[in-house]
């Protein structure tokens, strides 16, 4: 299983963590944009993302052991 982890700080400075389980048919795309409308245009025109070097797509795929070690360190299994 894979999860999208969002870290949020409210107006009082209290941090929250929101965890969303990715469904098998989902992908998440993070885009740097000035507005929701601009982000929607960028998604509809993928070349805009490529031209600006923006956007990170996180797909629902299993990480390899090598990728897990790169992301979480060689001792990542100790926390399981």
Backbone as XML, in Angstrom:
<?xml version="1.0"?>
<chain id="A" units="angstrom">
  <residue number="1" name="UNK">
    <atom name="N" x="0.834" y="-1.184" z="0.000"/>
    <atom name="CA" x="0.000" y="0.000" z="0.000"/>
    <atom name="C" x="0.876" y="1.243" z="0.000"/>
  </residue>
  <residue number="2" name="UNK">
    <atom name="N" x="0.339" y="2.311" z="-0.584"/>
    <atom name="CA" x="1.056" y="3.571" z="-0.598"/>
    <atom name="C" x="0.143" y="4.673" z="-0.078"/>
  </residue>
  <residue number="3" name="UNK">
    <atom name="N" x="0.756" y="5.708" z="0.498"/>
    <atom name="CA" x="0.004" y="6.782" z="1.127"/>
    <atom name="C" x="0.585" y="8.133" z="0.740"/>
  </residue>
  <residue number="4" name="UNK">
    <atom name="N" x="-0.277" y="9.131" z="0.628"/>
    <atom name="CA" x="0.131" y="10.514" z="0.455"/>
    <atom name="C" x="0.111" y="11.142" z="1.840"/>
  </residue>
  <residue number="5" name="UNK">
    <atom name="N" x="1.229" y="11.697" z="2.264"/>
    <atom name="CA" x="1.350" y="12.312" z="3.588"/>
    <atom name="C" x="1.386" y="13.830" z="3.402"/>
  </residue>
  <residue number="6" name="UNK">
    <atom name="N" x="0.452" y="14.539" z="4.035"/>
    <atom name="CA" x="0.413" y="15.998" z="3.983"/>
    <atom name="C" x="0.687" y="16.534" z="5.376"/>
  </residue>
  <residue number="7" name="UNK">
    <atom name="N" x="1.606" y="17.487" z="5.451"/>
    <atom name="CA" x="1.916" y="18.144" z="6.723"/>
    <atom name="C" x="1.312" y="19.542" z="6.665"/>
  </residue>
  <residue number="8" name="UNK">
    <atom name="N" x="0.462" y="19.864" z="7.633"/>
    <atom name="CA" x="-0.275" y="21.121" z="7.651"/>
    <atom name="C" x="-0.042" y="21.805" z="8.998"/>
  </residue>
  <residue number="9" name="UNK">
    <atom name="N" x="0.156" y="23.128" z="8.970"/>
    <atom name="CA" x="0.250" y="23.908" z="10.202"/>
    <atom name="C" x="-0.915" y="24.886" z="10.203"/>
  </residue>
  <residue number="10" name="UNK">
    <atom name="N" x="-1.755" y="24.839" z="11.246"/>
    <atom name="CA" x="-2.921" y="25.727" z="11.288"/>
    <atom name="C" x="-2.508" y="27.134" z="11.711"/>
  </residue>
  <residue number="11" name="UNK">
    <atom name="N" x="-3.486" y="28.031" z="11.777"/>
    <atom name="CA" x="-3.204" y="29.439" z="12.069"/>
    <atom name="C" x="-2.626" y="29.664" z="13.460"/>
  </residue>
  <residue number="12" name="UNK">
    <atom name="N" x="-2.796" y="28.698" z="14.374"/>
    <atom name="CA" x="-2.232" y="28.835" z="15.719"/>
    <atom name="C" x="-0.822" y="28.257" z="15.804"/>
  </residue>
  <residue number="13" name="UNK">
    <atom name="N" x="-0.349" y="27.697" z="14.678"/>
    <atom name="CA" x="0.984" y="27.106" z="14.665"/>
    <atom name="C" x="1.008" y="25.630" z="15.013"/>
  </residue>
  <residue number="14" name="UNK">
    <atom name="N" x="-0.160" y="25.043" z="15.250"/>
    <atom name="CA" x="-0.238" y="23.622" z="15.602"/>
    <atom name="C" x="-0.102" y="22.764" z="14.342"/>
  </residue>
  <residue number="15" name="UNK">
    <atom name="N" x="0.889" y="21.864" z="14.309"/>
    <atom name="CA" x="1.080" y="21.020" z="13.119"/>
    <atom name="C" x="0.136" y="19.812" z="13.116"/>
  </residue>
  <residue number="16" name="UNK">
    <atom name="N" x="-0.323" y="19.453" z="11.936"/>
    <atom name="CA" x="-1.154" y="18.273" z="11.735"/>
    <atom name="C" x="-0.557" y="17.451" z="10.605"/>
  </residue>
  <residue number="17" name="UNK">
    <atom name="N" x="-0.792" y="16.166" z="10.646"/>
    <atom name="CA" x="-0.395" y="15.285" z="9.556"/>
    <atom name="C" x="-1.653" y="14.601" z="9.045"/>
  </residue>
  <residue number="18" name="UNK">
    <atom name="N" x="-1.880" y="14.691" z="7.731"/>
    <atom name="CA" x="-3.043" y="14.073" z="7.101"/>
    <atom name="C" x="-2.542" y="12.973" z="6.173"/>
  </residue>
  <residue number="19" name="UNK">
    <atom name="N" x="-3.063" y="11.777" z="6.346"/>
    <atom name="CA" x="-2.625" y="10.624" z="5.560"/>
    <atom name="C" x="-3.780" y="10.158" z="4.684"/>
  </residue>
  <residue number="20" name="UNK">
    <atom name="N" x="-3.519" y="10.040" z="3.384"/>
    <atom name="CA" x="-4.517" y="9.565" z="2.432"/>
    <atom name="C" x="-3.975" y="8.330" z="1.739"/>
  </residue>
  <residue number="21" name="UNK">
    <atom name="N" x="-4.731" y="7.251" z="1.773"/>
    <atom name="CA" x="-4.326" y="6.018" z="1.101"/>
    <atom name="C" x="-4.587" y="6.163" z="-0.398"/>
  </residue>
  <residue number="22" name="UNK">
    <atom name="N" x="-3.567" y="5.889" z="-1.206"/>
    <atom name="CA" x="-3.720" y="5.945" z="-2.657"/>
    <atom name="C" x="-4.446" y="4.706" z="-3.145"/>
  </residue>
  <residue number="23" name="UNK">
    <atom name="N" x="-5.433" y="4.934" z="-3.980"/>
    <atom name="CA" x="-6.137" y="3.809" z="-4.586"/>
    <atom name="C" x="-5.307" y="3.275" z="-5.743"/>
  </residue>
  <residue number="24" name="UNK">
    <atom name="N" x="-5.616" y="2.083" z="-6.163"/>
    <atom name="CA" x="-4.840" y="1.432" z="-7.216"/>
    <atom name="C" x="-4.866" y="2.220" z="-8.523"/>
  </residue>
  <residue number="25" name="UNK">
    <atom name="N" x="-5.953" y="2.939" z="-8.789"/>
    <atom name="CA" x="-6.086" y="3.664" z="-10.053"/>
    <atom name="C" x="-5.793" y="5.164" z="-9.919"/>
  </residue>
  <residue number="26" name="UNK">
    <atom name="N" x="-5.096" y="5.589" z="-8.864"/>
    <atom name="CA" x="-4.831" y="7.006" z="-8.619"/>
    <atom name="C" x="-3.375" y="7.365" z="-8.843"/>
  </residue>
  <residue number="27" name="UNK">
    <atom name="N" x="-3.174" y="8.607" z="-9.265"/>
    <atom name="CA" x="-1.853" y="9.224" z="-9.241"/>
    <atom name="C" x="-2.032" y="10.614" z="-8.632"/>
  </residue>
  <residue number="28" name="UNK">
    <atom name="N" x="-0.989" y="11.136" z="-8.022"/>
    <atom name="CA" x="-1.009" y="12.477" z="-7.461"/>
    <atom name="C" x="0.014" y="13.317" z="-8.208"/>
  </residue>
  <residue number="29" name="UNK">
    <atom name="N" x="-0.358" y="14.547" z="-8.536"/>
    <atom name="CA" x="0.554" y="15.467" z="-9.198"/>
    <atom name="C" x="0.637" y="16.730" z="-8.357"/>
  </residue>
  <residue number="30" name="UNK">
    <atom name="N" x="1.849" y="17.148" z="-8.031"/>
    <atom name="CA" x="2.069" y="18.380" z="-7.278"/>
    <atom name="C" x="2.594" y="19.414" z="-8.262"/>
  </residue>
  <residue number="31" name="UNK">
    <atom name="N" x="1.917" y="20.563" z="-8.331"/>
    <atom name="CA" x="2.257" y="21.591" z="-9.311"/>
    <atom name="C" x="2.448" y="22.926" z="-8.605"/>
  </residue>
  <residue number="32" name="UNK">
    <atom name="N" x="3.479" y="23.647" z="-8.984"/>
    <atom name="CA" x="3.705" y="25.006" z="-8.498"/>
    <atom name="C" x="2.953" y="25.949" z="-9.433"/>
  </residue>
  <residue number="33" name="UNK">
    <atom name="N" x="1.943" y="26.653" z="-8.927"/>
    <atom name="CA" x="1.138" y="27.555" z="-9.750"/>
    <atom name="C" x="0.665" y="28.728" z="-8.903"/>
  </residue>
  <residue number="34" name="UNK">
    <atom name="N" x="0.291" y="29.807" z="-9.576"/>
    <atom name="CA" x="-0.196" y="31.004" z="-8.891"/>
    <atom name="C" x="-1.663" y="30.885" z="-8.488"/>
  </residue>
  <residue number="35" name="UNK">
    <atom name="N" x="-2.415" y="29.979" z="-9.151"/>
    <atom name="CA" x="-3.842" y="29.845" z="-8.858"/>
    <atom name="C" x="-4.318" y="28.446" z="-9.234"/>
  </residue>
  <residue number="36" name="UNK">
    <atom name="N" x="-5.514" y="28.103" z="-8.762"/>
    <atom name="CA" x="-6.125" y="26.820" z="-9.113"/>
    <atom name="C" x="-6.331" y="26.740" z="-10.626"/>
  </residue>
  <residue number="37" name="UNK">
    <atom name="N" x="-6.769" y="27.855" z="-11.222"/>
    <atom name="CA" x="-7.016" y="27.886" z="-12.667"/>
    <atom name="C" x="-5.733" y="27.636" z="-13.451"/>
  </residue>
  <residue number="38" name="UNK">
    <atom name="N" x="-4.633" y="28.248" z="-13.010"/>
    <atom name="CA" x="-3.351" y="28.030" z="-13.684"/>
    <atom name="C" x="-2.926" y="26.568" z="-13.556"/>
  </residue>
  <residue number="39" name="UNK">
    <atom name="N" x="-3.113" y="25.986" z="-12.385"/>
    <atom name="CA" x="-2.761" y="24.578" z="-12.183"/>
    <atom name="C" x="-3.583" y="23.680" z="-13.100"/>
  </residue>
  <residue number="40" name="UNK">
    <atom name="N" x="-4.883" y="23.966" z="-13.223"/>
    <atom name="CA" x="-5.739" y="23.168" z="-14.110"/>
    <atom name="C" x="-5.291" y="23.287" z="-15.560"/>
  </residue>
  <residue number="41" name="UNK">
    <atom name="N" x="-4.911" y="24.506" z="-15.995"/>
    <atom name="CA" x="-4.407" y="24.684" z="-17.367"/>
    <atom name="C" x="-3.131" y="23.878" z="-17.574"/>
  </residue>
  <residue number="42" name="UNK">
    <atom name="N" x="-2.271" y="23.882" z="-16.565"/>
    <atom name="CA" x="-0.999" y="23.168" z="-16.689"/>
    <atom name="C" x="-1.220" y="21.666" z="-16.818"/>
  </residue>
  <residue number="43" name="UNK">
    <atom name="N" x="-2.196" y="21.138" z="-16.097"/>
    <atom name="CA" x="-2.477" y="19.706" z="-16.169"/>
    <atom name="C" x="-3.070" y="19.350" z="-17.530"/>
  </residue>
  <residue number="44" name="UNK">
    <atom name="N" x="-3.914" y="20.237" z="-18.065"/>
    <atom name="CA" x="-4.519" y="19.988" z="-19.376"/>
    <atom name="C" x="-3.496" y="20.102" z="-20.497"/>
  </residue>
  <residue number="45" name="UNK">
    <atom name="N" x="-2.457" y="20.900" z="-20.306"/>
    <atom name="CA" x="-1.392" y="21.101" z="-21.293"/>
    <atom name="C" x="-0.087" y="20.585" z="-20.708"/>
  </residue>
  <residue number="46" name="UNK">
    <atom name="N" x="0.164" y="19.270" z="-20.767"/>
    <atom name="CA" x="1.368" y="18.714" z="-20.135"/>
    <atom name="C" x="2.668" y="19.356" z="-20.603"/>
  </residue>
  <residue number="47" name="UNK">
    <atom name="N" x="2.688" y="19.888" z="-21.837"/>
    <atom name="CA" x="3.929" y="20.519" z="-22.308"/>
    <atom name="C" x="4.261" y="21.761" z="-21.495"/>
  </residue>
  <residue number="48" name="UNK">
    <atom name="N" x="3.237" y="22.412" z="-20.894"/>
    <atom name="CA" x="3.503" y="23.561" z="-20.027"/>
    <atom name="C" x="4.343" y="23.135" z="-18.829"/>
  </residue>
  <residue number="49" name="UNK">
    <atom name="N" x="4.066" y="21.957" z="-18.297"/>
    <atom name="CA" x="4.852" y="21.449" z="-17.167"/>
    <atom name="C" x="6.278" y="21.177" z="-17.602"/>
  </residue>
  <residue number="50" name="UNK">
    <atom name="N" x="6.417" y="20.545" z="-18.769"/>
    <atom name="CA" x="7.750" y="20.199" z="-19.262"/>
    <atom name="C" x="8.554" y="21.457" z="-19.549"/>
  </residue>
  <residue number="51" name="UNK">
    <atom name="N" x="7.913" y="22.466" z="-20.138"/>
    <atom name="CA" x="8.612" y="23.699" z="-20.488"/>
    <atom name="C" x="9.077" y="24.461" z="-19.257"/>
  </residue>
  <residue number="52" name="UNK">
    <atom name="N" x="8.297" y="24.400" z="-18.193"/>
    <atom name="CA" x="8.638" y="25.146" z="-16.985"/>
    <atom name="C" x="9.405" y="24.305" z="-15.985"/>
  </residue>
  <residue number="53" name="UNK">
    <atom name="N" x="9.543" y="23.018" z="-16.283"/>
    <atom name="CA" x="10.263" y="22.147" z="-15.359"/>
    <atom name="C" x="9.523" y="21.965" z="-14.049"/>
  </residue>
  <residue number="54" name="UNK">
    <atom name="N" x="8.197" y="22.050" z="-14.085"/>
    <atom name="CA" x="7.410" y="21.977" z="-12.861"/>
    <atom name="C" x="6.613" y="20.691" z="-12.817"/>
  </residue>
  <residue number="55" name="UNK">
    <atom name="N" x="6.206" y="20.332" z="-11.639"/>
    <atom name="CA" x="5.317" y="19.187" z="-11.472"/>
    <atom name="C" x="6.064" y="17.935" z="-11.084"/>
  </residue>
  <residue number="56" name="UNK">
    <atom name="N" x="5.537" y="17.278" z="-10.109"/>
    <atom name="CA" x="6.075" y="16.001" z="-9.669"/>
    <atom name="C" x="4.903" y="15.052" z="-9.582"/>
  </residue>
  <residue number="57" name="UNK">
    <atom name="N" x="4.960" y="13.974" z="-10.316"/>
    <atom name="CA" x="3.888" y="13.000" z="-10.277"/>
    <atom name="C" x="4.314" y="11.847" z="-9.396"/>
  </residue>
  <residue number="58" name="UNK">
    <atom name="N" x="3.473" y="11.511" z="-8.461"/>
    <atom name="CA" x="3.730" y="10.391" z="-7.567"/>
    <atom name="C" x="2.741" y="9.308" z="-7.945"/>
  </residue>
  <residue number="59" name="UNK">
    <atom name="N" x="3.219" y="8.242" z="-8.533"/>
    <atom name="CA" x="2.335" y="7.185" z="-9.002"/>
    <atom name="C" x="2.191" y="6.101" z="-7.955"/>
  </residue>
  <residue number="60" name="UNK">
    <atom name="N" x="1.082" y="5.421" z="-8.019"/>
    <atom name="CA" x="0.811" y="4.319" z="-7.102"/>
    <atom name="C" x="1.519" y="3.075" z="-7.627"/>
  </residue>
  <residue number="61" name="UNK">
    <atom name="N" x="2.783" y="2.963" z="-7.319"/>
    <atom name="CA" x="3.583" y="1.803" z="-7.698"/>
    <atom name="C" x="4.412" y="1.396" z="-6.490"/>
  </residue>
  <residue number="62" name="UNK">
    <atom name="N" x="4.782" y="0.153" z="-6.445"/>
    <atom name="CA" x="5.636" y="-0.327" z="-5.358"/>
    <atom name="C" x="7.062" y="0.163" z="-5.581"/>
  </residue>
  <residue number="63" name="UNK">
    <atom name="N" x="7.701" y="0.631" z="-4.508"/>
    <atom name="CA" x="9.099" y="1.007" z="-4.579"/>
    <atom name="C" x="9.965" y="-0.243" z="-4.552"/>
  </residue>
  <residue number="64" name="UNK">
    <atom name="N" x="11.095" y="-0.188" z="-5.244"/>
    <atom name="CA" x="12.064" y="-1.278" z="-5.150"/>
    <atom name="C" x="12.789" y="-1.153" z="-3.813"/>
  </residue>
  <residue number="65" name="UNK">
    <atom name="N" x="13.469" y="-2.202" z="-3.408"/>
    <atom name="CA" x="14.243" y="-2.151" z="-2.159"/>
    <atom name="C" x="15.288" y="-1.036" z="-2.226"/>
  </residue>
  <residue number="66" name="UNK">
    <atom name="N" x="15.913" y="-0.865" z="-3.385"/>
    <atom name="CA" x="16.927" y="0.181" z="-3.548"/>
    <atom name="C" x="16.305" y="1.573" z="-3.375"/>
  </residue>
  <residue number="67" name="UNK">
    <atom name="N" x="15.119" y="1.792" z="-3.944"/>
    <atom name="CA" x="14.440" y="3.077" z="-3.792"/>
    <atom name="C" x="14.055" y="3.326" z="-2.338"/>
  </residue>
  <residue number="68" name="UNK">
    <atom name="N" x="13.601" y="2.299" z="-1.637"/>
    <atom name="CA" x="13.245" y="2.441" z="-0.222"/>
    <atom name="C" x="14.465" y="2.838" z="0.601"/>
  </residue>
  <residue number="69" name="UNK">
    <atom name="N" x="15.601" y="2.206" z="0.326"/>
    <atom name="CA" x="16.826" y="2.549" z="1.056"/>
    <atom name="C" x="17.244" y="3.984" z="0.765"/>
  </residue>
  <residue number="70" name="UNK">
    <atom name="N" x="17.089" y="4.418" z="-0.483"/>
    <atom name="CA" x="17.439" y="5.785" z="-0.850"/>
    <atom name="C" x="16.537" y="6.787" z="-0.138"/>
  </residue>
  <residue number="71" name="UNK">
    <atom name="N" x="15.245" y="6.499" z="-0.086"/>
    <atom name="CA" x="14.288" y="7.412" z="0.537"/>
    <atom name="C" x="14.358" y="7.421" z="2.057"/>
  </residue>
  <residue number="72" name="UNK">
    <atom name="N" x="14.478" y="6.239" z="2.653"/>
    <atom name="CA" x="14.312" y="6.109" z="4.101"/>
    <atom name="C" x="15.572" y="5.675" z="4.846"/>
  </residue>
  <residue number="73" name="UNK">
    <atom name="N" x="16.660" y="5.429" z="4.132"/>
    <atom name="CA" x="17.893" y="4.983" z="4.769"/>
    <atom name="C" x="17.973" y="3.468" z="4.816"/>
  </residue>
  <residue number="74" name="UNK">
    <atom name="N" x="19.171" y="2.972" z="5.007"/>
    <atom name="CA" x="19.399" y="1.525" z="4.982"/>
    <atom name="C" x="18.686" y="0.788" z="6.106"/>
  </residue>
  <residue number="75" name="UNK">
    <atom name="N" x="18.374" y="1.471" z="7.188"/>
    <atom name="CA" x="17.743" y="0.819" z="8.338"/>
    <atom name="C" x="16.226" y="1.014" z="8.364"/>
  </residue>
  <residue number="76" name="UNK">
    <atom name="N" x="15.613" y="1.307" z="7.207"/>
    <atom name="CA" x="14.182" y="1.606" z="7.197"/>
    <atom name="C" x="13.322" y="0.451" z="7.700"/>
  </residue>
  <residue number="77" name="UNK">
    <atom name="N" x="13.768" y="-0.788" z="7.564"/>
    <atom name="CA" x="12.968" y="-1.942" z="7.984"/>
    <atom name="C" x="12.851" y="-2.046" z="9.504"/>
  </residue>
  <residue number="78" name="UNK">
    <atom name="N" x="13.759" y="-1.432" z="10.237"/>
    <atom name="CA" x="13.731" y="-1.513" z="11.701"/>
    <atom name="C" x="12.463" y="-0.895" z="12.277"/>
  </residue>
  <residue number="79" name="UNK">
    <atom name="N" x="11.875" y="0.086" z="11.575"/>
    <atom name="CA" x="10.677" y="0.752" z="12.069"/>
    <atom name="C" x="9.393" y="0.007" z="11.763"/>
  </residue>
  <residue number="80" name="UNK">
    <atom name="N" x="9.480" y="-1.111" z="11.072"/>
    <atom name="CA" x="8.268" y="-1.859" z="10.693"/>
    <atom name="C" x="7.838" y="-2.809" z="11.762"/>
  </residue>
</chain>
